[in-house]
Amino acid sequence: MDAASRGLRVALVEGSDYMSGTSSKSTKLIHGGLRYLAQAFQRKIPPRSLLDVFVNLRFDPGYLRIVAADLSERAWMIQSAPFMAKALPMMVPLYRWWEVPLFWVVGNMYDLIAGAGRGVPPSSIVSVEEARFQVPSLRSVDPDGNNLVGGLVVYDGQQNDARMGVHIILTAIQQGAACVNYASIESLLFADGKGAGDAGACVCGARVLDRRSGKSIDVKAKQVVNACGVFSDKVRQMAEPSLENMMVPSYGSHLTLPEYAGSARMGMVWFTNDGRVLYLLPWEGSTIAGTTDAPGELSYTPRTSASEAAFIIDEVNRVVSEPLSTDSVRSAWAGIRPLVRKPGSPPGDTKSLSRDHVVEKLNCGLVTVAGGKWTTYRKMAEDAVDKCVAENPALAHATRCRTLEMQLVGSDQTGEVCGGAFDRIVATLVDDVGVEKDVAKHLRSNYGTRALQIVALARAEPGRFCEVDRSRLQLGMRRLHPHFPHVEAEVAFACRHEFAQTPIDVLAQRTRLSFLDVTAARAALPRVMEIMALEKGWDAEQARDESERCETYLDSMLMPGAGRAVKHPGAEVLAA
């Protein structure tokens, strides 16, 4: 998006589906990082006493710089997609008297660093009564016997990460980029007949495999940028095989729980006993709990381990009054963070590695951008393209970075659809079109102005995507699952306008149903297959293969140790 908006000709190749890796498996936050702020002033977190606070005092300006940069990007990201990104209040429950003044300082410092244009309301200390009102499930007494004394409410942003990524791709295409998914890099191309690791070798493109057709093509480029997250080392070593790895994989696991496990109004955040930060957040009508921070091996199919899932449930039970069990878990998923190795870091300790990003240029010309997090994606792109333009004379015609002035596709960029008041879309869909309110809100917050196109698609083919709502004597949009607001027309829309190629793409990255409830996603799969088979022209054998691959994927999102949920008429049983 950045490079295309500067007037450069851009091709993006994605080895699998857009956002199918770590980008879809985040905590869904747009934030500066409370842990980084704590680490700027404390050698040990969390402190167990007021004496602990003073004994472990330090000042590390590096962490403050990361927090400041992240909070600046937070404000931009929220306004870049106002239909999807929103301010989210989160409470830090306080159980010791000295935590009240300490966290009052923390909250005000967080706001001060963010500045006047922070894009979210200010932090505040709330009473015990207000804390219990906002989060009814909050414990009155912690496991150590300390009574609740209040809470710090801080605001950060929240998003639907995979859908945000799809809208970034659509915006890049709008700016002139050529983007393709399911196209993997087989090898890099080098000028003048040289090869990887040769003296004076210069990267001039890549050989790309179309994984759907099996055909390979050579794509020539004046500049190649490697933005492959945790797999960046694989591309770096295609250019220079002797390079040491710079990426350190760190598994971050999450569990999806019913909405009643938390609060629909407010999230919670707290420090675990070992210094991690855990979140309990409302998201898309459910509650997500996470994340963990554990070393692991690179994998294209990371899974939540039983120990990490147990850790999350145990930590959540430290702060909620009604204990949760594994039976409460609707989906379990893990992503691999792209941490960057720093000299002197203890082996295997991912908490001491920075989430800040780096931009590296090799002698062969390959530029790698790695590290960072969702909140800073715009700045990462700006820094990477700036590096390319500054050091590659063939790109001298590029203009300055324009992304700070841009909004994503789905925003009302001209003010002609809703004038930025996205609730007007909900009102239009409910009052003028007859869409059910929860469906209208879902479409608005995930598609923005494009929600109107989904409704138009459904009404153009009512036999496929609509049904009579007898309670209102109107033609309603047929749902994929009765417990969720996702509608069948979204499947066809994903195929026609959002580059979905497989049922996994639809259930995981476009509708997010597999992240919300894996059993519901499995129940919706036959209808998704029926719609996609017609959209894609699949024969029976191809449809069966796609369905089996999707079943295997859905198995990976079950709670560790759980069997596959199979529905039978009148009953539900588990098949191990």
N, C-alpha and C positions, 0 to 999 in steps of 0.2 A: 504493500500500500504506500509506504513512504517513497520507495524508489520510483514507482509508477507516477505518483503525484508530482515528482520533480521533473517529469518529461523524459525519463529513461524507459527504454524498451525492456520489459521484464517478463521472464518466464519462471513460474513457481512449480516445482514438481514435489508431490507428496507421496511417499512410498505406500501408505495405506489410505484410510479415509482421513479427511480433514478432522483434526482435533481428536483423533482416536487414541492418542497416547496420553501423556501426562496432562496435556492441556484440558482434557475433559474430566480429570480426576483430582482437581484442586478442592480446597475448602470453600470455593465460590466467593471468597472475599476480595475486596479491593482495599488494601490496607497498607499502613506504614510499618507495622510490626511492633506490638507492645513489648515483645521479648527483646528486640534489638534495643529499645529504649531502656529497658531494665539492665541489659548487658553493658550499656554505656556507663552505668554508675555502680554496678554490683558485680563482684567477682563470682558470687554464689547466689543462685536463685533457685527457689524462693527463699527469702529470709524467714527464719523461724522465731525470731525475737527482735526487739528493738536493738539489742546489743549486736545481733547478727548484721543489721543494717549498717551500723557504724564500723564494725570490724572489717566488713567486706567492701567498704567504699572505694571507688576508683573513678577515673574519668578516661574514657576511650572515645575521642571525637570521631573516630571512624564509623562507629555505630550510629552516632547522631547524624552524620552526613548521609548515611543510607536511609535513615528514617525521614530526614528532610526531603530527600529526592523522591522517596516513595510517596510521601504525602502530597507533594506537588503533582505527581502523576495521578494520584487518586482523584484529585479534583477534576483533572482533565477527563479521565476515563468515565466518570459519572456523567459529565455533560456531553460526552461524545455519543452516548447511546442512552438518552434519558428515558426511553420506553422500557429498557431492560435493567440498567444499573440504577440502584437506589441506595439511600442512606439506611443503615441498619443499626439500631441501638443494641449494645451488648453490655451486660452487667458482669462486673467482677464482684462476686460475693465476698463480704468482709466479716471475719469472725474474731478479730482481735482489736482492741480499742485503738492501738497505735497504727493499725492499717488505715484507719479513716483519714488522719492528716497526711500520712505517707501517700496514699493513693489520690488524695485531693491534689497533691503536688504533681503526681504522675499525670493525672488527667489534664490539668492546666498546662503542663509542659507539652503534652501531646498536641493540644490545641494551639499553643504558642508557636510551636515548630511548624504546624500546618499553615498558620497565618490567616489573614482575613478572608482569603479566597478558598477556604478549606472545602467548601461544597457540602458540608454536613453540619448539623447543630453542635453546640458546644457540649463538653463533658459536664457531669454534675454528680454530687454525692446525694444518694437518696436514703431515706429512713428505712427501718426494718419493715414498717407497714407498707411503704411504697414498693420495696423490693419483693415482698410476698405477693402484693397485688399484681405486679407486672409479670412475675414468674411464680405462679401458684405451686409449682412442683419443687421449689427451692426448700432445702432443709433448714430448720430453725436452729439446729445444733450440728456442728461438724463432727466427724469421727473421733476427734480428740476431746470432745466435750465442751468446745467453745460455743457460746451463743452467738447467733447472727447479730451484728451490730449495725449493718447497713450495706450499701453497695455503691460501687463506682460505675456510673453509666457512661460509656464512651461510644462514639459513633464512628463506624467505618462504612465502606460501601459493600454492596453485594451484587452478584451477577449470576447469570446462567452461563458458565464458562464455555461449553462446547458451542452453544448457540451464539455467543459473542464472537467466537472464532469464525463461525460460518458467515456472520455479518461483516467481519473484517475481510474475509476472502471476497465476498460480494462487492465490497467497497473498492478493493484493489482492482477487481475486474472492471468496475465502473470507471476507474482511473486509467484503464488501458492495459492492465496486466493480463497475461495468458496463464491460467492456472489449471492444473490437472491433478486429480488424485489417482491412487493406485498406479503410480508410475515411480519405480524405484531406480536408484543410481547403481548401475553395474560397475562403472569405472569412470575415472576422470580422463579427459582428453588433454593432450599436451601439444604445444606448437613445435614446429621444426623437427618432427620425428623423435623427439626425446620422450623419455618415460618417467614413471614415478621414481623420485629419489635421484635422478640424474642431475649433474651439475648444470646450472643454467636452465633447468626445465621451467616451463611457464604453462600454467593451467589455462586452457582456452575453451572449456566446455565439459560436457559429460555425455556418456552413453546411457540412455534412459530406456528401461524396460517397461512397456505397457503390460501390467500384470493381468489385465482382463483379456487382451488379445494374444499375448505372448510375443509380440513384435518389439524389436529394439530399434531406436533411432538415435542418431548423434545430434546433440543440440550444442551449437557453437555460441560462445558468449565472450564478451570483452572482459567480464568479471564474473567470478563464481563466488557465491556466499554460502557458507555452510551454517545452517541454522537448524540443526538436527537434535537439539536437546541433549538427552543423556547419551545419544548415539553419535555425538559429534566426533568422537575419537575415531570411529570407523571411517569417516570421510577424510579426516586429517591424515590418517595413515594410508589412505588411497593416494594422497599427494606425496607424503614422505613416510615410507614404511617404518623408519627407525624412530619415529616420534614416541615419547612416553605419553601415557594416558594423562589427560588433565581433568577428566570428569570423575566424580565420586558418586556412585548411585546411593540414594537414600530413599527407602520406602516410606511413603506416607499413606496410611490406611484410614478408611472412613467406614462408618456404619450408617445406614439409613434406618430411622426409627419412626414409629407413628408420631403424628403431630402432638399428641398428649404427653409424649416424653419430655417435651420442653414447653416453650411458650410461643404462640403464634405472633405475639407482639414484639418479643425481645429475645435476643440470643444471650448466651452466657459464655464467659471466657475465664479461665483460671490456670494457675501454675500447678503442674503435677509435682509429686514428691521428688522426682528426679530432674526437675528444671525444665521440662517441656511445657508447651502451652496447649491446652485442650479447649475445643470449642463445642458448644451445643447450640445449633443454629436452626431457626425456621427456614425452610427452603422448599418452594414449590408445593406447599401443602403438607410437607413432611418435616421431619427433624433429622439433621445430619450431625453426627458426632465424630470428632477426630481433631487433629490428625496425630499420627505417630511419627517417629523419626528414627529409623533403624537401618543399619547397613544391609546391603543385599547385593545380589548378582544382577547384571543386566538381563532383562527379559522383555520380549515383545508382548507377553501375556502375564504381567504381574498379578499376584493374588494376595489377598489378606491372609495372614497366617493366623492359626488358632490362638497363639500367644498374644499377638497384637490385638485381635478382637477381644480377648479376655481382658487385656489391659484397658481398652477403651471402656468396656462395660463397667469394670471395677472403678475406674476414675469417675464415670458419670454417676455411679451409685454413691460416691462420696458427697455429691452436692444435691441430689434429688431425694425427695422424701419417700417416693414409692420405688423400691428397687426394681431394676430391669434385669431381664435374663436374655439368653440367646434366642428365646422364642419371640422376643420383641423385634428382632432384626429382620427387615424386609429386603435389604440388599447390602452386600459387603464388597468394597472395591479398594484397590490400591493403585497409586501412581508412583513413578520414580522421579524424584526431584533431580534437576540438573545442577548439582552442586559443583563448584570449581575448586580443585585442589590448590591449597596455598602452602608455600614452603613452611615446614615446621609444624604442620597440623598433626596431632596425634593420630596414628593409624586407627581406622575404624570409628573415629569420633566425628559424626556428621554434625553435631550441634555446634562445634567450633568452626565450621566452614561457613564462609560468607555466602549469602544469597545474592550479593551484588554481581553484576554481569561483567564480562570481559570481552574485549574485541581484539583478536589476534590476526596478524597477517604473516603468512609464511613467505619464505624467499621465492617460492613458486607462484606467488600471487593469490593463493587461496585465502580468503578472509573468513574467519570463524567468529560467530557471536554466540556466547554460551553463558550459562548461569542466569541470574535474575529471577523474576517471578512474574505472574500475570499482571500485577499492578504496573510494572515498568515496561511492558511490551513496546509501547510507543517510543520510549527513550532508547531502548535497546536497538530498535530499528533505525532510529535517527543516528545513533553513534556508529552503527555498522555501515550505513550508507555514507555518512560523513567520511569515514575511514577510506572507503572505496573511492569516493570522488577526490579526496585530497591526494591520494597516492596513485591514481590511475588516470593519466592524461586523456585517455580515450573517453572518459566520462566528464570532461571539463564543461560540457554544455549543460550539465544538470543545474537546476535552480536550487535555491535554499530549501530547507525542510518546511513543509506546509501543514504537517499533520496536526499541529496545535490549533489550527484554524478549521479543522474538518470535523464533520460528524459522520457516523456510519449509516449505511443503507438501513432504512427502517425508521430513521429519524425524520421529522418533518422539516427537511432542510430549507424549503421555500416558504414555509408557513401557510401553504394553501390547503392542507388536509385537516390539520387540527390546531395549527398555531402553537405547537409545543404543548398543548393541554391534552395529554394522551388519554385522560379519562373521557374525553369527548368521543374517542373511538369506541370505548366501552358503551357509552350512552347510545351512540348510533347503532351499534350492533344489537343492543338489547331492545331499544325502543323502536327503531325503524326497520330492523331486519328480523327481529324475533329470536336472536341467539340467546341461549341461557347465560345468565350473568357470570357463572364461574368459567364457562367456556370463553366468553368475551374477554374476561380479565386475563385468562391464560394466553389467548391469541395476542392481545395487546402487548403483554409484557415479554413475549417471546419473539414477536414478529414486527411490532411497531405498526407503521402504516401499511405494511404488507399483509396484515391481518385481513384487510378488506379484500385482497386478492384471493385468499383462501376461501372466504365466504363466497366470492364470485365463482370460484372453481366448483365448489360444492353445488351451488344453485344451477350451474350450467349442466351438471350431470346428477340430477336429484335421485335418479334410480340407483346410482352407485353409492352416494354419500349422504343422503338425507332420509328422514323418516317422519311420519306424521306425529307431532306432539299433541296427543289427544287432550291433555289437560288445558292446552292453550289454543287448540285448533289451528296450529301453525305447522309449517314444515321445518323440522329441527335437523341439526347436523348430527349424524350418527357418531357415537363415541366408540373409541377403540376398546375401552373397558369402563364398566358402569361406575367404578369408584374414582375415576380420574377425568379431567376435562379435555384430554386429548381427543381429537376427532379424526375420523378416517380420511378426510380430505387432506390432512397434513401429510399423509403417506404419499399421495399422488403429487402434492406440491413439492415435497422433498425430492422426488424423482425428477420432476420437470424443471425445477428452478433452483435446487440446492445441491445437485450433484450426488445425491444418494445412489449408491450402486448395489447395496446389499441390505437385507433386513436388519443386520447388525447396525449399519449406518443409521437406519430409521429409528430403531428402538433405543440405541445408545446415544448417538450424537445429535439427532434431530429432535426427537420427542422427549428423550431422557427417561423414558418409562422404565428401562431396565435399571437405572440408577435409583428410581423411586420405589419400585417394588418388582422384584425379579419374577415373582409368581404371576403378577398381573401382566408383565411383559410376555411371559410364556403363553398366557391365555389369549393374548392379542395376536400372537405370531401367525396363526392360520389365516386370519383376515388380512394381516399385513402381507403375507405371501400371495394371497389371492389378488390383492390390488397391484402388487409389484410385478407379478407374473404377466398381468395384462399390460402394465406400463412398459415393461422391459421386453416383452415378447418371449419369455422363457418357455421352453417346453417342459414336460413333466419331469424329466430327468434332472434338468438344471434347477428347477424349482425345488426338487427333493434335496439336491446337494446343498443349495443355499439354506434351506430350512435346517438341515442337520448341522451345518456349520454354526448357525445361529443358536441352536440348542446347546451346542458345546460351549459357546461363548456365555450363554446365560448360566450354565453350570458354574462357570468361573466366578460368578457374582453371588453365589449362594454363601450363606454363613459357613465358614470352614467346618467340615464334618457333617454338614446337612445333606440329605438325599434330595433327589429331584422331585419337585412337587408335580404330581400327576392328577389331573381331575377326572373323576368318574361320575356318572350320573348319580346325584344325590349325596355324594360323599367326596372327601379329599383324603388321599393316603400318601405316604412317602415311599418312593421306590429308591432303595439305597443304591 
